[in-house]
Amino acid sequence: MAVMEQSKSVAIQRRDFMALLAGTMATPRLSWAKSNDERSVLYAAVGAELALYSVDEKALTLTRDAVTQVPEAVQYVWYHPTK
């Protein structure tokens, strides 16, 4: 009797994604991170609150710089193709 396994989709959690992102910032030679002469920032959204963080690559820390309230919850953000 053959047993069929159901395939499960794996979704990455927010904490796992942030840990992976921090890892790419810590190893710029192995990733496509910005060069050292440019400022690195991170945007994070929880509900309708969009926060801007500065990334300190040497200390591996995030510093909250600004918070903006937006009309709706933010799910995805990307650059407009014309910019």
Buried (B, 14 or more C-beta within 10 A) or exposed (E): EEEEEEEEEEEEEEEEEEEEBBEEBBEBEEEEBBEEEEEBEBEBBEEEEBBBBBBEBEEEEBEEEEEEEEEEEBEEEEEEEEE
